[in-house]
Amino acid sequence: MTGQLSRCCSSLSIGLMFTPHSVLTLSHSSVLVCAGTENKLSTLSDLEQQYRTLRKYYENCEVVMGNLEITSIDRSRDLTFLRSIREVTGYVLVALNQFDYLPLENLRIIRGTKLYEDRYSLAIFLNYRRSPVCICIDCVLSLFSTEILSGGVYVDQNKFLCHADTIHWQDIVKNPGICYVIYVFSLCLCLFYICHTTVTKTVCAEQCDRRCFGPYVSDCCHGECAGGCYGPKDTDCFACTNFNDSGACVTQCPQPFVYNPTTFQLEHNPRAKYTYGAFCVKKCPHNFVVDHSSCVRACPSNKMEVEENRIKMCIPCTDICPKACDGIGTASLQAAQTVDSSNIDKFVNCTKINGNLSVSTGDSIQYNMCACVCLCPHLGFLNIQSWPDNMTDLSVFSNLATIGGRQQVISSLQLQSLREISAGNVHIAENSQLCYYNTVNWTRLFRAANQKVLIRNNQTAKARMVCDPLCSDAGCWGPGPDQCLSCRYFSRGRTCVDTCNLYEGDIREHANGSVCVECDGQCERAEADSLTCNGPGPEHCVKCLHFKDGPNCVEKCPDGLQGANSFIFKYAEANNECHPCHANCTQG
């Protein structure tokens, strides 16, 4: 593999290079949502890059959709950018660090939808200092206003951690019965910090089920509040236990159907919203799919993804579901780093890859590439680090329609099915023989306004090729009329043409906008200069090839077909039109 990498050192990355943030727009405000991580204790070898990556992920972030992992951060780093974080849906991991202070004072809720080591929502361990300076944990996490909804707490082997014994963990963890707290640390005077922790549940009136904003019965927080409140209403919460619906904490989001007691029927709810994490939203983020009333990353195995009015939805499969496969680094391929001869068979006949595809091929697997991925219309990112010399394009990915996240010696891309890059940037560099890339209007493929294109050190300008004249100004993926991003005149399948076969040709067509569509097989081909059909389906034939039953051209008249109340029999008259048999006839 080393020899292959040194021989093919060009690279192509299309899609998500780094887009951790998305803006979730509520009716009253916008919330900056960022992706969490699942690296656990794995870190980058470069500590400077480790810090820059942490900052890029969480600067200005308010809701971490996943896990907040803060590991291997050395001393004297500015971590004030973490103050914006108010909510973490997974777990919080703080390990192997050397800093004095962790500014998470605005963190209100740790939901624990995913637990560290399947047990802990909060894990703090192996944090140390080279000099004996103490860390005050109750100041570190401002646990006065933090609530943990699921999972326990693990605190262990923090050499200079103190004041941990002053924290009322039962006030923080919603279910203390599953809380695992372990303290192993050295004695420390902790003269460097003065901490003031107010534990709200201990000062609440006994009538309050949860937290409060004062000592009286009238000061109880609403039952849907988490992490405390500043008033009694469901809009006064610091965070929501279940869902945030435009600033109000609710048990569930407005459902798609509501019962009408007047008509005694379920009716569409105009106020319906989808659940996205702990938020109620009018529409899902563009790289999510709607499944019933929720935003999900991928459809379940018994459903397939369709798009209606630019909304991607999961619907039950009518036949065999399209095959979804794990991507590199996920599920069954968690340990894999690239597609190679040991795992290439896992991608056979995949129609969607839930995750990413990283290719670093040698000649030994090139013959399996087409069988593996040429049916694949969706994936997370496509990252190609090397490519066999005798494969001069990416035509094995010719059916690739959407890159949902990020996407040698090659001369053209040939990604003619690609219609969308949902998130992330495009990076094309160091491809000395690559042509046509400069013709592509990349912005037409982007879904988000902040997506960018970085193209450098490819084929020289004077050697660049031009697109086929039948291509529009949007550009092309390679030579020929089948490589256009869009057509100047008409398209027939993937190929651009100057006109449709309306009046001549062995196969007649009609024009559906700028798309040439074959006439139905039941239409009789007309003479030259005459139309065979004027629309799709057997009801739009100018003349029938066999018989006509009502508005439709058919191969034969109905003979014992099941109707609403009885079997249907018809006969053909001289003009080949089908008419029903007399009502007294039972067998035609």
TORFIRO-364107 format. One line per field, with one value per residue (C-alpha): residue number from 0; z, y, x. Coordinates in Angstrom, 2 decimals. Layout:
<tortors>
nr = NUM|...
up = Z|...
north = Y|...
east = X|...
</tortors>
This chain:
<tortors>
nr = 0|1|2|3|4|5|6|7|8|9|10|11|12|13|14|15|16|17|18|19|20|21|22|23|24|25|26|27|28|29|30|31|32|33|34|35|36|37|38|39|40|41|42|43|44|45|46|47|48|49|50|51|52|53|54|55|56|57|58|59|60|61|62|63|64|65|66|67|68|69|70|71|72|73|74|75|76|77|78|79|80|81|82|83|84|85|86|87|88|89|90|91|92|93|94|95|96|97|98|99|100|101|102|103|104|105|106|107|108|109|110|111|112|113|114|115|116|117|118|119|120|121|122|123|124|125|126|127|128|129|130|131|132|133|134|135|136|137|138|139|140|141|142|143|144|145|146|147|148|149|150|151|152|153|154|155|156|157|158|159|160|161|162|163|164|165|166|167|168|169|170|171|172|173|174|175|176|177|178|179|180|181|182|183|184|185|186|187|188|189|190|191|192|193|194|195|196|197|198|199|200|201|202|203|204|205|206|207|208|209|210|211|212|213|214|215|216|217|218|219|220|221|222|223|224|225|226|227|228|229|230|231|232|233|234|235|236|237|238|239|240|241|242|243|244|245|246|247|248|249|250|251|252|253|254|255|256|257|258|259|260|261|262|263|264|265|266|267|268|269|270|271|272|273|274|275|276|277|278|279|280|281|282|283|284|285|286|287|288|289|290|291|292|293|294|295|296|297|298|299|300|301|302|303|304|305|306|307|308|309|310|311|312|313|314|315|316|317|318|319|320|321|322|323|324|325|326|327|328|329|330|331|332|333|334|335|336|337|338|339|340|341|342|343|344|345|346|347|348|349|350|351|352|353|354|355|356|357|358|359|360|361|362|363|364|365|366|367|368|369|370|371|372|373|374|375|376|377|378|379|380|381|382|383|384|385|386|387|388|389|390|391|392|393|394|395|396|397|398|399|400|401|402|403|404|405|406|407|408|409|410|411|412|413|414|415|416|417|418|419|420|421|422|423|424|425|426|427|428|429|430|431|432|433|434|435|436|437|438|439|440|441|442|443|444|445|446|447|448|449|450|451|452|453|454|455|456|457|458|459|460|461|462|463|464|465|466|467|468|469|470|471|472|473|474|475|476|477|478|479|480|481|482|483|484|485|486|487|488|489|490|491|492|493|494|495|496|497|498|499|500|501|502|503|504|505|506|507|508|509|510|511|512|513|514|515|516|517|518|519|520|521|522|523|524|525|526|527|528|529|530|531|532|533|534|535|536|537|538|539|540|541|542|543|544|545|546|547|548|549|550|551|552|553|554|555|556|557|558|559|560|561|562|563|564|565|566|567|568|569|570|571|572|573|574|575|576|577|578|579|580|581|582|583|584|585|586|587
up = 0.00|0.66|-2.90|-4.24|-2.14|-3.29|-6.91|-6.75|-4.47|-5.81|-3.75|-4.25|-1.42|-2.10|0.70|4.44|5.28|8.43|9.09|12.76|13.19|12.01|12.96|14.34|13.79|16.28|15.98|18.63|18.16|16.56|18.38|17.20|17.19|16.80|16.30|19.15|18.93|19.86|20.06|23.79|24.74|21.20|20.45|17.77|18.20|17.76|20.90|19.09|16.49|19.29|20.81|17.45|16.59|19.95|19.42|15.86|16.97|19.95|19.50|19.82|20.16|22.38|21.97|21.48|19.52|20.77|23.24|24.58|24.85|26.26|26.30|26.13|26.42|27.87|30.22|29.42|26.74|26.39|26.94|27.40|24.11|26.02|28.03|25.30|25.77|27.49|26.63|25.80|24.50|25.07|27.73|28.96|29.12|30.76|30.81|30.41|30.70|32.43|32.61|35.83|35.00|32.70|31.96|31.56|33.94|31.51|31.03|32.17|31.17|30.27|28.74|28.63|25.47|25.01|28.02|28.43|28.95|28.87|32.44|32.85|31.67|33.32|33.47|34.95|35.37|34.88|34.88|36.35|36.70|36.66|39.58|42.72|41.81|42.79|40.61|42.24|40.55|41.70|40.16|37.14|36.12|37.93|39.03|40.76|37.53|35.83|35.75|34.51|33.16|32.57|33.60|36.46|37.40|37.45|39.12|39.63|39.60|39.31|41.16|42.29|42.26|45.42|46.82|45.10|48.47|48.86|45.80|46.35|43.52|44.40|43.44|40.01|38.97|38.27|39.38|42.17|42.29|39.19|40.14|40.43|42.03|42.80|44.35|44.21|44.61|46.80|49.73|48.63|50.44|47.47|48.40|44.87|44.47|46.61|45.41|46.13|45.24|45.70|45.54|44.61|45.57|49.17|49.65|47.81|49.52|50.02|47.67|44.76|42.70|41.30|41.39|42.41|42.21|45.85|49.18|48.92|47.48|44.78|43.74|42.30|38.74|36.12|35.89|32.41|33.56|33.90|35.53|37.36|36.37|37.00|37.20|37.51|33.84|31.22|29.40|32.47|32.39|32.08|30.02|29.08|30.39|27.21|24.32|23.65|21.54|20.59|24.10|26.01|27.63|26.62|27.07|23.32|20.13|18.33|16.55|12.80|13.45|16.01|16.91|15.95|18.50|16.16|13.17|15.33|12.99|12.98|11.00|9.89|12.52|11.01|14.10|13.70|14.26|14.00|16.91|16.42|19.48|22.30|20.00|18.08|14.57|11.59|9.23|9.70|8.94|5.27|5.87|8.01|6.93|8.21|9.74|10.84|13.11|13.84|12.17|11.76|10.16|8.20|7.56|9.47|7.64|6.73|5.09|2.12|1.55|-0.95|-1.64|-1.96|-2.41|-1.41|1.85|2.36|3.99|5.11|3.69|4.05|1.29|-1.12|-2.10|-1.10|0.57|-0.98|0.61|3.13|4.12|6.92|5.99|6.90|10.64|11.57|13.01|11.43|9.85|12.99|12.91|9.14|7.77|4.02|1.50|0.81|-0.23|3.25|3.26|-0.38|-0.41|2.25|-0.34|-3.06|-4.37|-1.80|-2.73|0.24|2.57|6.11|6.74|4.70|1.95|2.05|-0.87|-1.11|-3.73|-5.03|-8.29|-6.40|-5.77|-8.78|-10.61|-7.69|-7.53|-10.02|-8.55|-5.18|-5.53|-8.96|-7.63|-4.73|-4.91|-1.41|1.07|3.78|2.32|-0.48|0.19|-2.42|-1.49|-4.33|-7.49|-9.98|-12.91|-15.57|-14.23|-15.66|-14.20|-11.36|-13.51|-10.87|-8.94|-11.94|-10.08|-7.06|-6.58|-3.17|-0.90|2.50|4.29|2.57|-0.13|-8.91|-11.69|-13.10|-16.13|-15.46|-12.55|-14.37|-11.43|-13.77|-11.29|-8.56|-7.88|-4.34|-1.80|1.33|3.66|3.75|1.31|-1.93|-2.08|-5.35|-5.41|-6.94|-9.81|-12.67|-15.39|-14.20|-16.70|-16.77|-13.01|-13.90|-15.88|-12.94|-11.25|-7.79|-6.03|-7.86|-6.02|-2.57|-0.11|2.53|2.01|3.84|1.60|-0.32|-3.11|-2.85|-6.15|-6.65|-8.53|-11.02|-14.82|-16.32|-17.79|-21.39|-21.38|-19.95|-22.06|-23.01|-22.42|-25.14|-26.92|-25.73|-22.09|-20.39|-18.79|-15.50|-16.75|-17.11|-15.40|-18.49|-22.30|-24.16|-23.88|-21.05|-18.63|-18.45|-15.12|-17.04|-20.69|-22.98|-24.80|-23.84|-21.95|-22.74|-19.63|-18.72|-22.22|-23.56|-27.00|-29.25|-29.72|-28.67|-31.11|-31.36|-35.07|-36.19|-34.97|-34.11|-30.49|-30.24|-27.32|-25.81|-24.14|-20.41|-20.02|-21.15|-20.64|-23.48|-22.26|-24.28|-25.31|-23.59|-25.14|-25.91|-28.25|-32.00|-33.68|-35.99|-39.49|-40.01|-39.04|-36.64|-32.85|-31.31|-27.83|-26.04|-22.51|-20.28|-19.80|-21.96|-21.66|-23.71|-26.89|-30.14|-31.42|-29.65|-30.77|-29.74|-27.97|-26.22|-22.89|-21.84|-22.11|-21.90|-24.55|-23.44|-24.80|-24.52|-23.21|-19.57|-19.25|-15.69|-13.85|-10.24|-9.95|-6.90|-6.57|-9.27|-12.06|-15.24|-18.76|-21.95|-25.69|-28.58|-31.34|-34.89|-34.01|-31.30|-28.46|-25.40|-24.25|-21.26|-21.75|-20.96|-17.26|-17.66|-18.88|-16.17|-18.07|-20.77
north = 0.00|2.36|1.95|2.69|5.86|7.13|6.46|8.09|11.07|13.17|13.59|14.27|15.09|16.04|17.03|17.44|18.63|20.48|21.77|21.07|23.79|24.27|26.92|25.66|28.34|28.45|30.82|33.15|32.78|30.82|28.20|27.22|23.42|21.60|17.97|16.00|13.48|9.85|9.63|8.74|8.84|8.83|12.10|13.76|13.46|17.22|18.94|22.26|20.67|18.96|22.36|24.01|21.17|21.53|25.26|24.90|22.44|24.34|28.06|29.80|26.40|26.32|22.74|19.79|17.17|14.22|13.93|16.73|15.24|17.45|15.46|16.07|19.85|21.20|24.11|27.79|27.25|29.71|27.69|30.59|29.65|26.75|29.20|29.26|25.56|25.14|21.57|18.24|15.44|12.66|12.44|14.84|13.44|15.44|13.43|13.66|17.46|19.91|23.11|24.89|25.79|24.50|27.28|25.33|27.57|27.85|24.10|23.42|19.84|16.61|14.33|11.12|9.75|8.06|7.06|6.77|3.10|2.54|3.91|7.53|10.85|12.71|11.22|13.22|11.32|11.39|15.18|16.39|19.28|19.27|21.73|21.31|23.56|22.40|22.25|23.14|20.89|22.70|25.90|23.99|22.72|25.24|22.31|24.62|24.71|21.45|18.49|14.98|13.18|9.73|7.83|8.24|10.20|8.92|10.97|9.26|9.79|13.56|14.31|17.86|17.78|18.89|20.04|17.04|15.91|19.16|18.51|17.21|14.70|13.68|17.21|16.91|13.35|12.84|9.21|8.88|5.15|4.68|7.21|5.77|8.26|7.32|9.69|8.94|12.05|13.38|15.73|19.35|22.63|24.29|27.84|29.10|29.16|30.16|28.26|29.07|26.29|26.72|23.46|24.36|21.20|21.41|24.86|24.14|23.75|20.08|20.48|21.09|17.95|19.16|22.48|25.95|29.60|30.37|28.76|29.12|26.83|29.42|29.25|25.72|25.31|23.98|20.18|20.28|22.37|20.93|22.58|25.18|28.18|31.87|31.69|29.26|29.00|26.48|29.37|30.24|27.12|27.13|23.92|21.46|17.93|16.71|19.17|22.88|24.18|27.78|28.54|26.57|23.24|20.55|16.81|16.20|18.24|19.12|15.92|15.63|14.61|15.80|14.35|16.47|15.76|17.23|15.00|12.13|11.85|12.50|15.62|17.23|19.56|22.90|23.45|20.13|20.07|17.50|16.38|17.14|16.16|17.99|20.66|20.98|22.32|23.18|21.53|19.16|20.15|19.58|16.53|14.76|12.65|12.84|9.58|10.04|13.10|12.97|14.10|11.09|10.62|7.53|5.56|2.28|-0.98|-1.49|1.93|3.73|7.37|9.45|13.17|15.09|18.87|18.98|17.15|13.81|11.31|7.67|5.56|1.81|-0.28|-1.76|-4.53|-5.33|-2.29|-0.67|-2.03|0.31|-0.53|0.64|3.22|3.19|3.75|2.87|-0.21|-3.40|-1.38|0.61|-0.41|-0.04|3.02|2.46|0.20|-2.68|-6.33|-7.45|-5.49|-4.74|-7.45|-5.59|-2.91|-5.16|-3.87|-1.07|1.66|3.85|4.05|5.18|6.88|7.54|5.94|6.28|4.63|3.84|1.12|-1.16|-3.09|-6.16|-4.76|-2.54|-5.19|-5.38|-1.63|-1.41|-4.35|-2.75|0.85|1.63|1.27|3.63|6.87|8.30|8.42|10.62|11.61|10.33|10.52|9.13|8.95|6.73|5.18|2.52|3.98|2.25|3.64|7.16|8.42|7.88|6.21|3.47|6.19|7.24|6.62|8.65|11.19|12.79|13.33|14.02|15.01|15.01|13.58|9.91|9.90|10.74|12.79|13.42|13.05|11.50|11.94|12.62|11.52|13.87|16.39|17.58|18.03|18.55|19.84|20.54|21.83|20.58|20.14|19.08|19.32|17.90|16.01|16.67|15.07|16.17|18.10|19.58|20.36|24.07|23.94|22.77|25.33|23.85|26.29|24.74|21.48|23.07|23.13|25.47|29.06|28.55|25.73|26.51|25.18|24.85|23.89|24.09|22.57|20.50|20.39|23.58|26.08|25.78|22.03|22.24|20.70|22.25|20.67|19.21|21.97|20.29|21.02|24.13|26.75|24.77|22.71|19.02|16.11|14.91|14.59|13.86|14.82|12.30|14.17|17.48|18.89|20.09|20.28|23.29|21.94|18.51|15.41|11.76|9.78|11.00|12.23|15.73|16.01|18.87|17.67|14.90|12.25|13.76|13.16|10.62|7.77|4.14|5.09|8.07|10.48|13.45|16.43|16.82|20.25|19.74|15.95|13.50|10.70|7.61|7.14|4.27|0.84|0.62|3.61|2.91|4.69|7.36|8.22|10.81|14.36|13.11|12.77|9.30|10.58|13.83|12.76|9.83|6.69|4.67|7.34|9.85|7.84|9.43|5.94|2.55|-0.27|-2.92|-1.99|1.01|0.57|3.88|6.46|3.82|1.78|-1.87|-5.10|-6.89|-6.17|-7.09|-10.73|-11.67|-8.87|-8.24|-5.07|-3.29|-5.60|-8.25|-9.60|-7.51|-8.93|-6.85|-7.52|-5.63|-4.05|-3.54|-0.27|-2.13|-0.38|-2.45|-2.55|-4.35|-7.59|-7.63|-7.76|-11.27|-12.67|-14.35|-15.79|-13.17
east = 0.00|2.91|4.13|0.67|0.40|3.77|2.89|-0.57|-0.29|-3.15|-6.30|-9.97|-12.36|-15.96|-18.27|-17.89|-14.43|-15.52|-19.02|-19.78|-22.42|-25.96|-28.49|-31.79|-34.42|-37.27|-40.21|-38.80|-35.06|-32.24|-30.17|-26.70|-26.52|-23.23|-22.30|-20.82|-18.00|-17.46|-13.68|-13.56|-9.85|-8.50|-6.74|-4.67|-0.91|-0.58|-1.92|-2.17|-4.43|-6.40|-7.17|-7.99|-10.38|-12.17|-12.52|-13.77|-16.43|-17.80|-17.17|-20.56|-22.25|-25.34|-26.61|-24.26|-26.17|-24.13|-21.26|-19.06|-15.57|-12.81|-9.58|-5.82|-6.01|-2.76|-2.21|-2.78|-5.43|-8.28|-11.46|-13.89|-15.56|-17.20|-19.32|-21.97|-22.86|-26.23|-27.19|-25.52|-27.72|-25.16|-22.45|-19.75|-16.22|-13.39|-10.16|-6.37|-6.36|-4.00|-6.07|-7.08|-10.64|-13.37|-15.89|-19.12|-21.05|-23.99|-24.40|-27.97|-28.67|-26.88|-29.49|-27.47|-29.10|-25.71|-23.61|-19.86|-18.98|-22.78|-23.07|-22.05|-23.44|-20.57|-17.06|-14.14|-10.88|-7.12|-6.96|-3.67|-1.26|2.51|2.43|0.27|-2.64|-6.12|-9.23|-12.53|-15.05|-18.18|-16.85|-15.60|-19.03|-21.24|-23.34|-25.80|-27.80|-26.82|-29.18|-28.41|-31.47|-30.00|-26.90|-24.46|-21.35|-17.77|-15.03|-11.68|-7.90|-7.85|-4.63|-5.40|-9.19|-10.93|-14.27|-15.87|-17.16|-19.12|-21.27|-24.80|-24.87|-28.41|-29.47|-27.86|-28.70|-32.40|-32.30|-29.72|-30.32|-28.13|-25.45|-21.92|-19.53|-15.91|-13.37|-9.65|-7.49|-4.73|-5.19|-5.14|-5.68|-7.39|-6.54|-6.76|-10.54|-13.49|-16.53|-20.14|-22.56|-26.30|-28.20|-31.75|-33.63|-32.49|-34.07|-37.33|-40.69|-41.55|-44.53|-42.13|-41.59|-38.30|-36.44|-37.55|-36.56|-37.30|-38.26|-42.07|-44.73|-45.42|-41.76|-41.82|-40.56|-42.94|-42.91|-41.31|-38.33|-34.82|-31.82|-33.93|-36.02|-36.57|-40.38|-43.31|-44.36|-43.27|-41.54|-39.43|-37.23|-33.44|-33.77|-36.52|-36.85|-38.53|-39.03|-38.62|-41.52|-40.68|-39.45|-42.09|-41.19|-43.68|-44.16|-44.39|-44.27|-47.54|-48.56|-49.30|-52.93|-55.46|-58.84|-61.84|-64.61|-67.21|-66.46|-65.11|-62.10|-58.37|-57.49|-54.22|-52.83|-51.70|-49.52|-47.71|-43.96|-41.18|-39.01|-35.32|-33.35|-35.15|-36.63|-39.90|-39.21|-41.41|-38.92|-36.00|-32.40|-31.65|-29.42|-32.06|-35.03|-38.61|-39.86|-43.49|-43.08|-39.34|-36.12|-33.81|-30.40|-31.48|-34.66|-35.19|-34.58|-38.26|-38.60|-37.11|-36.22|-38.21|-38.34|-41.59|-41.65|-37.95|-38.73|-36.96|-39.30|-39.28|-42.10|-42.74|-41.20|-43.75|-41.35|-37.78|-36.22|-33.15|-30.00|-28.37|-24.78|-22.52|-19.91|-16.23|-15.80|-19.39|-21.16|-19.75|-16.91|-16.08|-12.42|-11.96|-10.16|-10.55|-12.26|-9.88|-9.90|-10.97|-14.25|-15.07|-17.76|-19.76|-20.59|-22.02|-25.40|-25.60|-28.07|-27.18|-24.20|-25.00|-21.69|-18.60|-16.53|-12.77|-10.98|-7.29|-7.29|-4.64|-4.85|-6.04|-9.52|-10.10|-12.13|-14.56|-15.09|-17.95|-19.85|-19.34|-20.44|-21.85|-25.42|-24.82|-26.87|-26.19|-23.32|-21.82|-18.47|-16.26|-12.54|-10.14|-6.47|-5.18|-6.56|-5.39|-3.45|-5.53|-8.86|-8.91|-12.21|-14.71|-17.36|-17.82|-19.65|-21.73|-25.03|-23.99|-26.81|-26.26|-23.28|-24.82|-21.65|-18.09|-17.02|-5.35|-4.31|-7.77|-8.70|-12.41|-14.81|-17.81|-20.21|-23.11|-25.81|-24.62|-27.38|-26.62|-23.82|-25.88|-23.19|-19.49|-16.94|-15.37|-11.59|-9.94|-6.16|-2.98|-4.66|-2.24|-4.40|-7.83|-9.97|-13.48|-13.52|-13.27|-16.53|-18.66|-20.90|-20.38|-22.69|-25.66|-24.93|-24.65|-27.54|-26.07|-24.93|-21.62|-20.33|-17.16|-14.93|-11.15|-9.50|-5.74|-2.81|-4.77|-4.49|-3.07|-5.51|-4.33|-4.95|-8.48|-11.22|-14.55|-17.94|-20.13|-22.15|-25.37|-24.41|-25.75|-23.52|-23.67|-20.70|-19.91|-18.18|-16.35|-16.47|-19.69|-23.34|-23.92|-21.63|-23.53|-24.73|-27.79|-28.80|-28.99|-32.07|-33.49|-32.39|-33.04|-32.14|-28.66|-27.83|-28.42|-30.04|-31.07|-34.66|-37.08|-38.38|-41.85|-42.52|-39.92|-37.75|-38.38|-39.19|-41.50|-41.48|-43.24|-41.58|-42.20|-40.66|-37.08|-37.13|-37.81|-40.10|-41.01|-44.60|-46.37|-45.83|-49.55|-49.39|-49.25|-46.35|-47.71|-46.64|-43.91|-44.82|-47.52|-47.51|-47.69|-48.63|-49.10|-48.23|-47.19|-49.22|-51.63|-54.35|-52.34|-51.88|-53.05|-53.92|-53.87|-51.63|-54.21|-57.47|-58.97|-60.75|-62.27|-59.45|-56.69|-54.94|-54.71|-53.26|-56.63|-60.10|-60.84|-61.77|-62.73|-60.88|-61.92|-64.02|-65.42|-68.46|-68.06|-65.88|-65.63|-65.96|-65.75|-65.73|-64.07|-66.10|-64.90|-63.14|-61.13|-62.95|-63.87|-67.50|-69.04|-70.91|-74.65|-75.47|-76.97|-73.64|-71.57|-68.59|-68.01
</tortors>
